Amino acid sequence: MPNPKRRHSKRRTSMRRSHDALTVPGVSECPNCHESKLPHRACPHCGYYKGREVVEVEQQ
């Protein structure tokens, strides 16, 4: 197996790692209960998607 002959500089290492940062997911508001939810998914709080109930959510 080939091994590196010289060590990589701090700049080169950090340039490579510049794309490793986490991104915040886009959050939208549920039109039914006004809680935050991920877009194109059923609301985890009320179970509605596109104006109709698609998932039954147990009340707590």
CHARMM internal coordinates of N, CA and C (Angstrom, degrees):
IC EDIT
DIST 1 N 1 CA 1.4572
DIST 1 CA 1 C 1.5322
ANGL 1 N 1 CA 1 C 109.17
DIST 1 C 2 N 1.3207
ANGL 1 CA 1 C 2 N 117.74
DIHE 1 N 1 CA 1 C 2 N 134.44
DIST 2 N 2 CA 1.4647
ANGL 1 C 2 N 2 CA 119.37
DIHE 1 CA 1 C 2 N 2 CA 178.30
DIST 2 CA 2 C 1.5231
ANGL 2 N 2 CA 2 C 110.75
DIHE 1 C 2 N 2 CA 2 C -74.12
DIST 2 C 3 N 1.3063
ANGL 2 CA 2 C 3 N 114.61
DIHE 2 N 2 CA 2 C 3 N 141.65
DIST 3 N 3 CA 1.4613
ANGL 2 C 3 N 3 CA 121.40
DIHE 2 CA 2 C 3 N 3 CA 178.01
DIST 3 CA 3 C 1.5211
ANGL 3 N 3 CA 3 C 109.28
DIHE 2 C 3 N 3 CA 3 C -116.30
DIST 3 C 4 N 1.3213
ANGL 3 CA 3 C 4 N 118.31
DIHE 3 N 3 CA 3 C 4 N 150.94
DIST 4 N 4 CA 1.4602
ANGL 3 C 4 N 4 CA 119.68
DIHE 3 CA 3 C 4 N 4 CA 179.31
DIST 4 CA 4 C 1.5246
ANGL 4 N 4 CA 4 C 111.05
DIHE 3 C 4 N 4 CA 4 C -66.66
DIST 4 C 5 N 1.3094
ANGL 4 CA 4 C 5 N 115.26
DIHE 4 N 4 CA 4 C 5 N 138.43
DIST 5 N 5 CA 1.4575
ANGL 4 C 5 N 5 CA 120.56
DIHE 4 CA 4 C 5 N 5 CA -178.88
DIST 5 CA 5 C 1.5253
ANGL 5 N 5 CA 5 C 111.22
DIHE 4 C 5 N 5 CA 5 C -82.28
DIST 5 C 6 N 1.3305
ANGL 5 CA 5 C 6 N 116.83
DIHE 5 N 5 CA 5 C 6 N -36.05
DIST 6 N 6 CA 1.4682
ANGL 5 C 6 N 6 CA 121.55
DIHE 5 CA 5 C 6 N 6 CA -179.95
DIST 6 CA 6 C 1.5347
ANGL 6 N 6 CA 6 C 108.46
DIHE 5 C 6 N 6 CA 6 C -127.74
DIST 6 C 7 N 1.3285
ANGL 6 CA 6 C 7 N 116.48
DIHE 6 N 6 CA 6 C 7 N 154.59
DIST 7 N 7 CA 1.4528
ANGL 6 C 7 N 7 CA 120.08
DIHE 6 CA 6 C 7 N 7 CA 179.16
DIST 7 CA 7 C 1.5272
ANGL 7 N 7 CA 7 C 109.18
DIHE 6 C 7 N 7 CA 7 C -78.18
DIST 7 C 8 N 1.3406
ANGL 7 CA 7 C 8 N 115.39
DIHE 7 N 7 CA 7 C 8 N 151.81
DIST 8 N 8 CA 1.4537
ANGL 7 C 8 N 8 CA 120.45
DIHE 7 CA 7 C 8 N 8 CA 177.80
DIST 8 CA 8 C 1.5297
ANGL 8 N 8 CA 8 C 108.97
DIHE 7 C 8 N 8 CA 8 C -81.45
DIST 8 C 9 N 1.3187
ANGL 8 CA 8 C 9 N 115.32
DIHE 8 N 8 CA 8 C 9 N 144.85
DIST 9 N 9 CA 1.4578
ANGL 8 C 9 N 9 CA 120.41
DIHE 8 CA 8 C 9 N 9 CA -179.96
DIST 9 CA 9 C 1.5332
ANGL 9 N 9 CA 9 C 110.24
DIHE 8 C 9 N 9 CA 9 C -70.34
DIST 9 C 10 N 1.3379
ANGL 9 CA 9 C 10 N 115.85
DIHE 9 N 9 CA 9 C 10 N 165.14
DIST 10 N 10 CA 1.4693
ANGL 9 C 10 N 10 CA 120.93
DIHE 9 CA 9 C 10 N 10 CA 178.56
DIST 10 CA 10 C 1.5201
ANGL 10 N 10 CA 10 C 110.30
DIHE 9 C 10 N 10 CA 10 C -64.10
DIST 10 C 11 N 1.3144
ANGL 10 CA 10 C 11 N 117.11
DIHE 10 N 10 CA 10 C 11 N -37.59
DIST 11 N 11 CA 1.4612
ANGL 10 C 11 N 11 CA 120.44
DIHE 10 CA 10 C 11 N 11 CA 179.96
DIST 11 CA 11 C 1.5221
ANGL 11 N 11 CA 11 C 110.45
DIHE 10 C 11 N 11 CA 11 C -64.99
DIST 11 C 12 N 1.3112
ANGL 11 CA 11 C 12 N 117.54
DIHE 11 N 11 CA 11 C 12 N -45.33
DIST 12 N 12 CA 1.4589
ANGL 11 C 12 N 12 CA 120.69
DIHE 11 CA 11 C 12 N 12 CA -178.73
DIST 12 CA 12 C 1.5200
ANGL 12 N 12 CA 12 C 110.96
DIHE 11 C 12 N 12 CA 12 C -64.27
DIST 12 C 13 N 1.3392
ANGL 12 CA 12 C 13 N 116.51
DIHE 12 N 12 CA 12 C 13 N -39.03
DIST 13 N 13 CA 1.4627
ANGL 12 C 13 N 13 CA 120.58
DIHE 12 CA 12 C 13 N 13 CA 178.48
DIST 13 CA 13 C 1.5209
ANGL 13 N 13 CA 13 C 110.81
DIHE 12 C 13 N 13 CA 13 C -65.68
DIST 13 C 14 N 1.3384
ANGL 13 CA 13 C 14 N 116.95
DIHE 13 N 13 CA 13 C 14 N -44.66
DIST 14 N 14 CA 1.4642
ANGL 13 C 14 N 14 CA 119.27
DIHE 13 CA 13 C 14 N 14 CA -178.23
DIST 14 CA 14 C 1.5266
ANGL 14 N 14 CA 14 C 111.90
DIHE 13 C 14 N 14 CA 14 C -71.78
DIST 14 C 15 N 1.3424
ANGL 14 CA 14 C 15 N 117.84
DIHE 14 N 14 CA 14 C 15 N -29.20
DIST 15 N 15 CA 1.4644
ANGL 14 C 15 N 15 CA 120.27
DIHE 14 CA 14 C 15 N 15 CA 174.82
DIST 15 CA 15 C 1.5348
ANGL 15 N 15 CA 15 C 110.33
DIHE 14 C 15 N 15 CA 15 C -65.33
DIST 15 C 16 N 1.3130
ANGL 15 CA 15 C 16 N 116.96
DIHE 15 N 15 CA 15 C 16 N -38.09
DIST 16 N 16 CA 1.4520
ANGL 15 C 16 N 16 CA 120.48
DIHE 15 CA 15 C 16 N 16 CA 178.77
DIST 16 CA 16 C 1.5262
ANGL 16 N 16 CA 16 C 110.50
DIHE 15 C 16 N 16 CA 16 C -68.26
DIST 16 C 17 N 1.3250
ANGL 16 CA 16 C 17 N 116.29
DIHE 16 N 16 CA 16 C 17 N -36.62
DIST 17 N 17 CA 1.4692
ANGL 16 C 17 N 17 CA 120.42
DIHE 16 CA 16 C 17 N 17 CA -177.19
DIST 17 CA 17 C 1.5249
ANGL 17 N 17 CA 17 C 113.30
DIHE 16 C 17 N 17 CA 17 C -85.57
DIST 17 C 18 N 1.3151
ANGL 17 CA 17 C 18 N 117.91
DIHE 17 N 17 CA 17 C 18 N 2.10
DIST 18 N 18 CA 1.4586
ANGL 17 C 18 N 18 CA 119.65
DIHE 17 CA 17 C 18 N 18 CA -176.75
DIST 18 CA 18 C 1.5292
ANGL 18 N 18 CA 18 C 112.40
DIHE 17 C 18 N 18 CA 18 C -67.43
DIST 18 C 19 N 1.3160
ANGL 18 CA 18 C 19 N 118.71
DIHE 18 N 18 CA 18 C 19 N -20.56
DIST 19 N 19 CA 1.4611
ANGL 18 C 19 N 19 CA 122.48
DIHE 18 CA 18 C 19 N 19 CA -179.73
DIST 19 CA 19 C 1.5250
ANGL 19 N 19 CA 19 C 112.34
DIHE 18 C 19 N 19 CA 19 C -95.76
DIST 19 C 20 N 1.3193
ANGL 19 CA 19 C 20 N 118.52
DIHE 19 N 19 CA 19 C 20 N 5.12
DIST 20 N 20 CA 1.4592
ANGL 19 C 20 N 20 CA 121.74
DIHE 19 CA 19 C 20 N 20 CA -177.17
DIST 20 CA 20 C 1.5277
ANGL 20 N 20 CA 20 C 113.13
DIHE 19 C 20 N 20 CA 20 C -90.11
DIST 20 C 21 N 1.3182
ANGL 20 CA 20 C 21 N 118.28
DIHE 20 N 20 CA 20 C 21 N -0.74
DIST 21 N 21 CA 1.4609
ANGL 20 C 21 N 21 CA 121.00
DIHE 20 CA 20 C 21 N 21 CA -176.58
DIST 21 CA 21 C 1.5273
ANGL 21 N 21 CA 21 C 110.50
DIHE 20 C 21 N 21 CA 21 C -69.19
DIST 21 C 22 N 1.3171
ANGL 21 CA 21 C 22 N 116.15
DIHE 21 N 21 CA 21 C 22 N 146.64
DIST 22 N 22 CA 1.4590
ANGL 21 C 22 N 22 CA 121.64
DIHE 21 CA 21 C 22 N 22 CA 177.80
DIST 22 CA 22 C 1.5223
ANGL 22 N 22 CA 22 C 109.56
DIHE 21 C 22 N 22 CA 22 C -77.85
DIST 22 C 23 N 1.3198
ANGL 22 CA 22 C 23 N 115.85
DIHE 22 N 22 CA 22 C 23 N 146.11
DIST 23 N 23 CA 1.4576
ANGL 22 C 23 N 23 CA 120.60
DIHE 22 CA 22 C 23 N 23 CA 177.90
DIST 23 CA 23 C 1.5256
ANGL 23 N 23 CA 23 C 109.40
DIHE 22 C 23 N 23 CA 23 C -111.02
DIST 23 C 24 N 1.3131
ANGL 23 CA 23 C 24 N 115.82
DIHE 23 N 23 CA 23 C 24 N 146.90
DIST 24 N 24 CA 1.4662
ANGL 23 C 24 N 24 CA 121.67
DIHE 23 CA 23 C 24 N 24 CA 179.50
DIST 24 CA 24 C 1.5271
ANGL 24 N 24 CA 24 C 108.35
DIHE 23 C 24 N 24 CA 24 C -78.87
DIST 24 C 25 N 1.3383
ANGL 24 CA 24 C 25 N 118.57
DIHE 24 N 24 CA 24 C 25 N 129.69
DIST 25 N 25 CA 1.4656
ANGL 24 C 25 N 25 CA 119.14
DIHE 24 CA 24 C 25 N 25 CA 179.32
DIST 25 CA 25 C 1.5207
ANGL 25 N 25 CA 25 C 111.47
DIHE 24 C 25 N 25 CA 25 C -68.77
DIST 25 C 26 N 1.3245
ANGL 25 CA 25 C 26 N 115.82
DIHE 25 N 25 CA 25 C 26 N 146.55
DIST 26 N 26 CA 1.4563
ANGL 25 C 26 N 26 CA 120.43
DIHE 25 CA 25 C 26 N 26 CA 177.68
DIST 26 CA 26 C 1.5141
ANGL 26 N 26 CA 26 C 110.27
DIHE 25 C 26 N 26 CA 26 C -71.63
DIST 26 C 27 N 1.3111
ANGL 26 CA 26 C 27 N 116.44
DIHE 26 N 26 CA 26 C 27 N 128.93
DIST 27 N 27 CA 1.4601
ANGL 26 C 27 N 27 CA 121.49
DIHE 26 CA 26 C 27 N 27 CA -176.07
DIST 27 CA 27 C 1.5192
ANGL 27 N 27 CA 27 C 108.42
DIHE 26 C 27 N 27 CA 27 C -118.67
DIST 27 C 28 N 1.3341
ANGL 27 CA 27 C 28 N 116.33
DIHE 27 N 27 CA 27 C 28 N 135.67
DIST 28 N 28 CA 1.4583
ANGL 27 C 28 N 28 CA 120.94
DIHE 27 CA 27 C 28 N 28 CA 176.26
DIST 28 CA 28 C 1.5276
ANGL 28 N 28 CA 28 C 108.91
DIHE 27 C 28 N 28 CA 28 C -118.99
DIST 28 C 29 N 1.3171
ANGL 28 CA 28 C 29 N 115.30
DIHE 28 N 28 CA 28 C 29 N 173.47
DIST 29 N 29 CA 1.4583
ANGL 28 C 29 N 29 CA 120.64
DIHE 28 CA 28 C 29 N 29 CA -177.26
DIST 29 CA 29 C 1.5210
ANGL 29 N 29 CA 29 C 109.70
DIHE 28 C 29 N 29 CA 29 C -102.00
DIST 29 C 30 N 1.3130
ANGL 29 CA 29 C 30 N 116.60
DIHE 29 N 29 CA 29 C 30 N 136.21
DIST 30 N 30 CA 1.4602
ANGL 29 C 30 N 30 CA 121.47
DIHE 29 CA 29 C 30 N 30 CA 177.19
DIST 30 CA 30 C 1.5335
ANGL 30 N 30 CA 30 C 108.35
DIHE 29 C 30 N 30 CA 30 C -71.54
DIST 30 C 31 N 1.3296
ANGL 30 CA 30 C 31 N 118.65
DIHE 30 N 30 CA 30 C 31 N 126.68
DIST 31 N 31 CA 1.4723
ANGL 30 C 31 N 31 CA 119.63
DIHE 30 CA 30 C 31 N 31 CA -179.61
DIST 31 CA 31 C 1.5247
ANGL 31 N 31 CA 31 C 113.00
DIHE 30 C 31 N 31 CA 31 C -70.74
DIST 31 C 32 N 1.3359
ANGL 31 CA 31 C 32 N 117.73
DIHE 31 N 31 CA 31 C 32 N -16.90
DIST 32 N 32 CA 1.4637
ANGL 31 C 32 N 32 CA 120.86
DIHE 31 CA 31 C 32 N 32 CA -178.01
DIST 32 CA 32 C 1.5288
ANGL 32 N 32 CA 32 C 111.71
DIHE 31 C 32 N 32 CA 32 C -87.20
DIST 32 C 33 N 1.3322
ANGL 32 CA 32 C 33 N 117.79
DIHE 32 N 32 CA 32 C 33 N -53.22
DIST 33 N 33 CA 1.4692
ANGL 32 C 33 N 33 CA 120.44
DIHE 32 CA 32 C 33 N 33 CA -175.32
DIST 33 CA 33 C 1.5301
ANGL 33 N 33 CA 33 C 113.03
DIHE 32 C 33 N 33 CA 33 C -111.60
DIST 33 C 34 N 1.3417
ANGL 33 CA 33 C 34 N 117.81
DIHE 33 N 33 CA 33 C 34 N -3.96
DIST 34 N 34 CA 1.4591
ANGL 33 C 34 N 34 CA 124.45
DIHE 33 CA 33 C 34 N 34 CA 176.60
DIST 34 CA 34 C 1.5272
ANGL 34 N 34 CA 34 C 113.60
DIHE 33 C 34 N 34 CA 34 C 63.04
DIST 34 C 35 N 1.3238
ANGL 34 CA 34 C 35 N 116.52
DIHE 34 N 34 CA 34 C 35 N 25.76
DIST 35 N 35 CA 1.4603
ANGL 34 C 35 N 35 CA 121.34
DIHE 34 CA 34 C 35 N 35 CA 172.04
DIST 35 CA 35 C 1.5259
ANGL 35 N 35 CA 35 C 108.08
DIHE 34 C 35 N 35 CA 35 C -91.60
DIST 35 C 36 N 1.3321
ANGL 35 CA 35 C 36 N 117.14
DIHE 35 N 35 CA 35 C 36 N 163.33
DIST 36 N 36 CA 1.4606
ANGL 35 C 36 N 36 CA 120.10
DIHE 35 CA 35 C 36 N 36 CA 178.74
DIST 36 CA 36 C 1.5279
ANGL 36 N 36 CA 36 C 109.78
DIHE 35 C 36 N 36 CA 36 C -80.91
DIST 36 C 37 N 1.3353
ANGL 36 CA 36 C 37 N 115.40
DIHE 36 N 36 CA 36 C 37 N 141.76
DIST 37 N 37 CA 1.4648
ANGL 36 C 37 N 37 CA 121.13
DIHE 36 CA 36 C 37 N 37 CA -179.91
DIST 37 CA 37 C 1.5166
ANGL 37 N 37 CA 37 C 108.60
DIHE 36 C 37 N 37 CA 37 C -150.02
DIST 37 C 38 N 1.3277
ANGL 37 CA 37 C 38 N 116.67
DIHE 37 N 37 CA 37 C 38 N 163.41
DIST 38 N 38 CA 1.4556
ANGL 37 C 38 N 38 CA 121.11
DIHE 37 CA 37 C 38 N 38 CA 175.34
DIST 38 CA 38 C 1.5203
ANGL 38 N 38 CA 38 C 109.04
DIHE 37 C 38 N 38 CA 38 C -77.97
DIST 38 C 39 N 1.3345
ANGL 38 CA 38 C 39 N 118.31
DIHE 38 N 38 CA 38 C 39 N 143.04
DIST 39 N 39 CA 1.4596
ANGL 38 C 39 N 39 CA 119.82
DIHE 38 CA 38 C 39 N 39 CA -178.72
DIST 39 CA 39 C 1.5272
ANGL 39 N 39 CA 39 C 112.05
DIHE 38 C 39 N 39 CA 39 C -68.30
DIST 39 C 40 N 1.3188
ANGL 39 CA 39 C 40 N 116.70
DIHE 39 N 39 CA 39 C 40 N 150.68
DIST 40 N 40 CA 1.4608
ANGL 39 C 40 N 40 CA 125.44
DIHE 39 CA 39 C 40 N 40 CA 179.48
DIST 40 CA 40 C 1.5244
ANGL 40 N 40 CA 40 C 112.40
DIHE 39 C 40 N 40 CA 40 C 62.75
DIST 40 C 41 N 1.3139
ANGL 40 CA 40 C 41 N 116.68
DIHE 40 N 40 CA 40 C 41 N 29.91
DIST 41 N 41 CA 1.4645
ANGL 40 C 41 N 41 CA 121.68
DIHE 40 CA 40 C 41 N 41 CA 176.80
DIST 41 CA 41 C 1.5230
ANGL 41 N 41 CA 41 C 108.66
DIHE 40 C 41 N 41 CA 41 C -138.57
DIST 41 C 42 N 1.3276
ANGL 41 CA 41 C 42 N 115.79
DIHE 41 N 41 CA 41 C 42 N 155.67
DIST 42 N 42 CA 1.4597
ANGL 41 C 42 N 42 CA 119.93
DIHE 41 CA 41 C 42 N 42 CA 177.01
DIST 42 CA 42 C 1.5212
ANGL 42 N 42 CA 42 C 109.24
DIHE 41 C 42 N 42 CA 42 C -68.36
DIST 42 C 43 N 1.3118
ANGL 42 CA 42 C 43 N 115.58
DIHE 42 N 42 CA 42 C 43 N 146.63
DIST 43 N 43 CA 1.4679
ANGL 42 C 43 N 43 CA 121.07
DIHE 42 CA 42 C 43 N 43 CA -178.98
DIST 43 CA 43 C 1.5340
ANGL 43 N 43 CA 43 C 108.80
DIHE 42 C 43 N 43 CA 43 C -68.74
DIST 43 C 44 N 1.3345
ANGL 43 CA 43 C 44 N 118.83
DIHE 43 N 43 CA 43 C 44 N 127.52
DIST 44 N 44 CA 1.4659
ANGL 43 C 44 N 44 CA 119.77
DIHE 43 CA 43 C 44 N 44 CA 179.83
DIST 44 CA 44 C 1.5225
ANGL 44 N 44 CA 44 C 113.27
DIHE 43 C 44 N 44 CA 44 C -73.71
DIST 44 C 45 N 1.3358
ANGL 44 CA 44 C 45 N 118.34
DIHE 44 N 44 CA 44 C 45 N -14.09
DIST 45 N 45 CA 1.4611
ANGL 44 C 45 N 45 CA 121.41
DIHE 44 CA 44 C 45 N 45 CA -177.68
DIST 45 CA 45 C 1.5225
ANGL 45 N 45 CA 45 C 112.44
DIHE 44 C 45 N 45 CA 45 C -89.89
DIST 45 C 46 N 1.3584
ANGL 45 CA 45 C 46 N 116.78
DIHE 45 N 45 CA 45 C 46 N -41.82
DIST 46 N 46 CA 1.4636
ANGL 45 C 46 N 46 CA 118.67
DIHE 45 CA 45 C 46 N 46 CA -177.31
DIST 46 CA 46 C 1.5281
ANGL 46 N 46 CA 46 C 112.84
DIHE 45 C 46 N 46 CA 46 C -115.53
DIST 46 C 47 N 1.3328
ANGL 46 CA 46 C 47 N 119.11
DIHE 46 N 46 CA 46 C 47 N -16.49
DIST 47 N 47 CA 1.4548
ANGL 46 C 47 N 47 CA 121.95
DIHE 46 CA 46 C 47 N 47 CA 177.69
DIST 47 CA 47 C 1.5199
ANGL 47 N 47 CA 47 C 114.55
DIHE 46 C 47 N 47 CA 47 C 83.38
DIST 47 C 48 N 1.3208
ANGL 47 CA 47 C 48 N 118.19
DIHE 47 N 47 CA 47 C 48 N 11.87
DIST 48 N 48 CA 1.4608
ANGL 47 C 48 N 48 CA 121.28
DIHE 47 CA 47 C 48 N 48 CA -178.71
DIST 48 CA 48 C 1.5223
ANGL 48 N 48 CA 48 C 111.27
DIHE 47 C 48 N 48 CA 48 C -93.53
DIST 48 C 49 N 1.3283
ANGL 48 CA 48 C 49 N 115.86
DIHE 48 N 48 CA 48 C 49 N 147.42
DIST 49 N 49 CA 1.4599
ANGL 48 C 49 N 49 CA 122.85
DIHE 48 CA 48 C 49 N 49 CA 173.75
DIST 49 CA 49 C 1.5185
ANGL 49 N 49 CA 49 C 108.10
DIHE 48 C 49 N 49 CA 49 C -146.76
DIST 49 C 50 N 1.3107
ANGL 49 CA 49 C 50 N 116.85
DIHE 49 N 49 CA 49 C 50 N 124.02
DIST 50 N 50 CA 1.4686
ANGL 49 C 50 N 50 CA 123.84
DIHE 49 CA 49 C 50 N 50 CA -178.74
DIST 50 CA 50 C 1.5221
ANGL 50 N 50 CA 50 C 112.05
DIHE 49 C 50 N 50 CA 50 C 55.23
DIST 50 C 51 N 1.3255
ANGL 50 CA 50 C 51 N 117.12
DIHE 50 N 50 CA 50 C 51 N 42.07
DIST 51 N 51 CA 1.4495
ANGL 50 C 51 N 51 CA 122.20
DIHE 50 CA 50 C 51 N 51 CA 172.64
DIST 51 CA 51 C 1.5099
ANGL 51 N 51 CA 51 C 116.18
DIHE 50 C 51 N 51 CA 51 C 83.89
DIST 51 C 52 N 1.3207
ANGL 51 CA 51 C 52 N 118.55
DIHE 51 N 51 CA 51 C 52 N 2.11
DIST 52 N 52 CA 1.4648
ANGL 51 C 52 N 52 CA 118.89
DIHE 51 CA 51 C 52 N 52 CA 177.81
DIST 52 CA 52 C 1.5239
ANGL 52 N 52 CA 52 C 109.50
DIHE 51 C 52 N 52 CA 52 C -136.17
DIST 52 C 53 N 1.3239
ANGL 52 CA 52 C 53 N 115.87
DIHE 52 N 52 CA 52 C 53 N 154.35
DIST 53 N 53 CA 1.4561
ANGL 52 C 53 N 53 CA 120.97
DIHE 52 CA 52 C 53 N 53 CA -178.05
DIST 53 CA 53 C 1.5233
ANGL 53 N 53 CA 53 C 109.86
DIHE 52 C 53 N 53 CA 53 C -79.46
DIST 53 C 54 N 1.3237
ANGL 53 CA 53 C 54 N 116.54
DIHE 53 N 53 CA 53 C 54 N 122.05
DIST 54 N 54 CA 1.4627
ANGL 53 C 54 N 54 CA 120.68
DIHE 53 CA 53 C 54 N 54 CA -178.86
DIST 54 CA 54 C 1.5268
ANGL 54 N 54 CA 54 C 111.51
DIHE 53 C 54 N 54 CA 54 C -115.38
DIST 54 C 55 N 1.3332
ANGL 54 CA 54 C 55 N 117.14
DIHE 54 N 54 CA 54 C 55 N -17.59
DIST 55 N 55 CA 1.4569
ANGL 54 C 55 N 55 CA 121.59
DIHE 54 CA 54 C 55 N 55 CA -179.77
DIST 55 CA 55 C 1.5122
ANGL 55 N 55 CA 55 C 108.02
DIHE 54 C 55 N 55 CA 55 C -132.12
DIST 55 C 56 N 1.3232
ANGL 55 CA 55 C 56 N 116.32
DIHE 55 N 55 CA 55 C 56 N 132.99
DIST 56 N 56 CA 1.4580
ANGL 55 C 56 N 56 CA 119.46
DIHE 55 CA 55 C 56 N 56 CA 176.54
DIST 56 CA 56 C 1.5318
ANGL 56 N 56 CA 56 C 108.28
DIHE 55 C 56 N 56 CA 56 C -83.28
DIST 56 C 57 N 1.3368
ANGL 56 CA 56 C 57 N 115.99
DIHE 56 N 56 CA 56 C 57 N 126.18
DIST 57 N 57 CA 1.4544
ANGL 56 C 57 N 57 CA 121.43
DIHE 56 CA 56 C 57 N 57 CA -179.81
DIST 57 CA 57 C 1.5102
ANGL 57 N 57 CA 57 C 107.77
DIHE 56 C 57 N 57 CA 57 C -112.22
DIST 57 C 58 N 1.3438
ANGL 57 CA 57 C 58 N 116.57
DIHE 57 N 57 CA 57 C 58 N 128.40
DIST 58 N 58 CA 1.4629
ANGL 57 C 58 N 58 CA 119.48
DIHE 57 CA 57 C 58 N 58 CA 179.68
DIST 58 CA 58 C 1.5242
ANGL 58 N 58 CA 58 C 109.07
DIHE 57 C 58 N 58 CA 58 C -76.02
DIST 58 C 59 N 1.3219
ANGL 58 CA 58 C 59 N 115.81
DIHE 58 N 58 CA 58 C 59 N 138.04
DIST 59 N 59 CA 1.4597
ANGL 58 C 59 N 59 CA 122.21
DIHE 58 CA 58 C 59 N 59 CA -179.76
DIST 59 CA 59 C 1.5036
ANGL 59 N 59 CA 59 C 109.97
DIHE 58 C 59 N 59 CA 59 C -79.71
DIST 59 C 60 N 1.3395
ANGL 59 CA 59 C 60 N 116.48
DIHE 59 N 59 CA 59 C 60 N 139.93
DIST 60 N 60 CA 1.4687
ANGL 59 C 60 N 60 CA 119.75
DIHE 59 CA 59 C 60 N 60 CA -179.79
DIST 60 CA 60 C 1.4982
ANGL 60 N 60 CA 60 C 110.96
DIHE 59 C 60 N 60 CA 60 C -108.53
END
COOR INIT
IC SEED 1 N 1 CA 1 C
IC BUILD
